[in-house]
Amino acid sequence: MVILAAIGNLLIIWIIATKPLMRNIMNQYLMNLTLSDFLSVTFNASFNFIFMLHQHWPFGKIYCIANNFIANLTIVSSVSTMMLISIDR
């Protein structure tokens, strides 16, 4: 599931970034949502799944702090982007 989510998000980012007709405000909002979802999937989902399975964090204290920061950053980014989309609409 993590691999499919990462591939899907990368495809959306690639399509919006490479096609000039796709560069409008709404697609930039969607690209921001996709980027935050990609960061969440790649830097949080797998690591948190391993932690939940083993009840032990084997990735070190520094990545524990970074993992929590990335989780909060992606949530704030997603919520803020959805708020901007609703204001724009």
C-alpha positions as CSV (number, residue, x, y, z in Angstrom):
1,M,0.0,0.0,0.0
2,V,2.8,2.4,0.8
3,I,4.6,1.7,-2.5
4,L,1.4,2.2,-4.5
5,A,0.7,5.5,-2.6
6,A,4.2,6.7,-3.3
7,I,4.0,5.8,-7.0
8,G,0.6,7.4,-7.4
9,N,1.7,10.6,-5.7
10,L,4.8,10.8,-7.8
11,L,2.8,10.3,-10.9
12,I,0.5,13.2,-10.0
13,I,3.5,15.5,-9.2
14,W,5.2,14.5,-12.4
15,I,2.1,15.2,-14.5
16,I,1.4,18.6,-13.0
17,A,5.1,19.6,-13.1
18,T,5.7,18.6,-16.7
19,K,2.5,19.7,-18.5
20,P,2.3,23.5,-19.0
21,L,-1.5,23.3,-19.3
22,M,-1.8,21.8,-15.8
23,R,-0.1,24.8,-14.2
24,N,-3.1,26.7,-12.7
25,I,-3.9,27.6,-9.1
26,M,-6.1,24.7,-8.4
27,N,-3.6,22.2,-9.6
28,Q,-0.9,23.9,-7.6
29,Y,-3.1,23.3,-4.5
30,L,-3.5,19.7,-5.5
31,M,0.2,19.3,-6.1
32,N,0.8,20.7,-2.6
33,L,-1.6,18.1,-1.1
34,T,0.1,15.4,-3.1
35,L,3.5,16.4,-2.0
36,S,2.5,16.4,1.7
37,D,0.8,13.0,1.2
38,F,4.0,11.7,-0.5
39,L,6.2,12.9,2.4
40,S,3.8,11.4,4.9
41,V,3.8,8.0,3.1
42,T,7.5,7.8,2.6
43,F,8.8,9.2,5.9
44,N,6.1,8.2,8.3
45,A,3.9,5.3,7.3
46,S,6.5,2.5,7.1
47,F,8.4,3.6,10.1
48,N,5.3,3.9,12.3
49,F,4.0,0.6,11.1
50,I,7.3,-1.1,12.2
51,F,7.0,0.7,15.5
52,M,3.4,-0.5,16.0
53,L,4.4,-4.1,15.2
54,H,7.4,-4.4,17.5
55,Q,6.6,-1.8,20.2
56,H,10.2,-0.6,19.8
57,W,11.7,2.3,17.9
58,P,14.8,1.0,16.2
59,F,15.6,4.1,14.1
60,G,17.3,6.2,16.7
61,K,16.3,9.3,18.7
62,I,17.1,11.8,16.0
63,Y,14.8,10.2,13.5
64,C,12.1,9.9,16.2
65,I,12.2,13.7,16.5
66,A,12.3,14.1,12.7
67,N,9.5,11.6,12.2
68,N,7.2,13.5,14.6
69,F,8.1,16.8,13.0
70,I,7.4,15.5,9.5
71,A,4.1,14.1,10.7
72,N,3.0,17.4,12.1
73,L,4.3,19.3,9.1
74,T,2.4,17.2,6.6
75,I,-0.8,17.5,8.6
76,V,-0.6,21.2,8.9
77,S,0.3,21.5,5.2
78,S,-2.7,19.4,4.1
79,V,-5.2,21.2,6.4
80,S,-3.9,24.6,5.3
81,T,-4.1,23.7,1.6
82,M,-7.6,22.4,2.0
83,M,-8.6,25.6,3.8
84,L,-7.1,27.6,0.9
85,I,-9.0,25.5,-1.6
86,S,-12.3,26.2,0.2
87,I,-11.5,29.9,0.5
88,D,-10.7,30.0,-3.2
89,R,-13.9,28.2,-4.1
